[in-house]
Amino acid sequence: MSDDLVFYTNPMSRGRIVRWMLEEIGQPYRTEILAYGPPMRAPAYLAVNPMGKVPALRHGAAVVTEAAAICAYLADAFPAAGLAPALRDPLRGAYYRWLFFGAGPVEAVVSDTALGVTVPPDKEAMVGYGSKDRVMAVLEAAVGQGDYLLGERFSAADVYLGSELSWGMAFGVLEKRPALERYVARIEARPAAIRARETDDALMPPGGAA
């Protein structure tokens, strides 16, 4: 079976994260743009992602959904790009930590804040992220350890978590803090990030509506 990479996305979605990751690995891929609504509910696409959401990735016989999972998959599938520490590398632990911190606490904080959901102080133990203030403090400390989440090594965790920070601060759901702004500016200046951003921006529909 072909090992071609097929990327299902919409330029106004979390697919922008995966586009950046694909540009970082430097492998050819084919893009399938899906509009919101019926196209994402069509039987052919529901066979790829039963959630009817993008992004999704097909790599030969493998199908991967969820942006963080796709980033992790691509890092391991194309190790020459150097976007994930080796299994026995001590940095692998921190890599997993920050990738899943992004997919768990940060994603939840961003969604709750955007929806106007506030967790009462006496209920913080019931949610995975505890409190938004705590998450922000952890993020600020994380990006202060070096240029990247793994110190001096850029990884797929930066692609995913950095994208969340960028979006969250741009739309006012995450507090802008100097350390976070410096970190986002640094990683968004990468050539692959610029290529991905320009590609998706060019695909945006007129007026920004899908």
Backbone hydrogen bonds, N-H to C=O, Kabsch-Sander energy under -0.5 kcal/mol:
donor,donor_aa,acceptor,acceptor_aa,energy
6,V,4,D,-0.6
6,V,58,R,-2.9
7,F,30,R,-3.5
8,Y,6,V,-0.6
8,Y,56,A,-2.6
9,T,7,F,-0.5
9,T,32,E,-2.4
13,S,10,N,-0.8
16,R,13,S,-1.7
17,I,14,R,-1.5
18,V,14,R,-0.9
19,R,15,G,-2.6
20,W,16,R,-1.8
21,M,17,I,-2.0
22,L,18,V,-3.0
23,E,19,R,-2.2
24,E,20,W,-2.0
25,I,21,M,-1.9
26,G,22,L,-1.2
27,Q,22,L,-0.7
30,R,5,L,-2.9
32,E,7,F,-3.5
33,I,31,T,-0.6
34,L,9,T,-2.8
40,M,35,A,-0.5
40,M,37,G,-1.2
41,R,37,G,-0.6
41,R,38,P,-1.5
42,A,38,P,-0.7
42,A,39,P,-0.6
45,Y,42,A,-0.7
46,L,42,A,-2.6
47,A,43,P,-1.4
48,V,45,Y,-1.4
49,N,45,Y,-2.7
52,G,49,N,-2.5
56,A,8,Y,-1.6
57,L,64,V,-2.6
58,R,6,V,-2.7
59,H,62,A,-3.0
60,G,4,D,-1.5
62,A,59,H,-2.2
64,V,57,L,-2.8
66,E,55,P,-0.9
70,I,66,E,-2.5
71,C,67,A,-2.3
72,A,68,A,-2.3
73,Y,69,A,-2.7
74,L,70,I,-2.7
75,A,71,C,-2.1
76,D,72,A,-1.7
77,A,73,Y,-2.9
78,F,74,L,-1.8
81,A,78,F,-1.8
82,G,79,P,-2.0
89,D,86,A,-1.6
92,R,89,D,-2.5
93,G,90,P,-0.9
94,A,90,P,-0.6
95,Y,91,L,-2.4
96,Y,92,R,-2.5
97,R,93,G,-2.5
98,W,94,A,-2.5
99,L,95,Y,-2.1
100,F,96,Y,-2.6
101,F,97,R,-1.8
102,G,98,W,-1.8
103,A,99,L,-1.7
104,G,100,F,-1.7
106,V,101,F,-2.4
107,E,102,G,-1.4
108,A,104,G,-2.4
109,V,105,P,-2.6
110,V,106,V,-2.7
111,S,107,E,-2.3
112,D,108,A,-2.9
113,T,109,V,-2.6
114,A,110,V,-2.3
115,L,111,S,-1.8
116,G,113,T,-1.1
117,V,112,D,-3.2
118,T,116,G,-0.5
123,K,120,P,-2.6
124,E,121,P,-1.0
126,M,123,K,-2.0
127,V,124,E,-1.1
130,G,127,V,-1.2
131,S,129,Y,-2.1
135,V,131,S,-2.0
136,M,132,K,-2.6
137,A,133,D,-2.0
138,V,134,R,-2.3
139,L,135,V,-2.4
140,E,136,M,-2.4
141,A,137,A,-2.1
142,A,138,V,-2.3
143,V,139,L,-2.0
144,G,141,A,-0.9
145,Q,142,A,-1.0
148,Y,151,G,-3.2
150,L,153,R,-0.8
151,G,148,Y,-1.8
152,E,150,L,-0.9
154,F,152,E,-0.6
156,A,83,L,-2.9
158,D,155,S,-1.0
159,V,155,S,-1.3
160,Y,156,A,-2.3
161,L,157,A,-2.5
162,G,157,A,-0.5
162,G,158,D,-1.6
163,S,159,V,-1.4
164,E,160,Y,-1.8
165,L,161,L,-2.3
166,S,162,G,-2.5
167,W,163,S,-2.5
168,G,164,E,-2.9
169,M,165,L,-2.6
170,A,166,S,-2.1
171,F,167,W,-2.0
172,G,169,M,-0.9
173,V,168,G,-2.1
174,L,168,G,-1.8
177,R,175,E,-0.7
180,L,177,R,-0.6
181,E,177,R,-2.6
182,R,178,P,-2.5
183,Y,179,A,-1.9
184,V,180,L,-2.5
185,A,181,E,-2.4
186,R,182,R,-2.1
187,I,183,Y,-2.3
188,E,184,V,-2.5
189,A,185,A,-0.6
189,A,186,R,-0.7
190,R,187,I,-1.4
194,I,190,R,-2.2
195,R,191,P,-2.6
196,A,192,A,-2.4
197,R,193,A,-2.4
198,E,194,I,-2.5
199,T,195,R,-2.3
200,D,196,A,-2.5
201,D,197,R,-2.6
202,A,198,E,-1.9
203,L,199,T,-0.8
203,L,200,D,-0.6
204,M,200,D,-0.6
204,M,201,D,-1.0
208,G,205,P,-2.4
209,A,206,P,-0.9
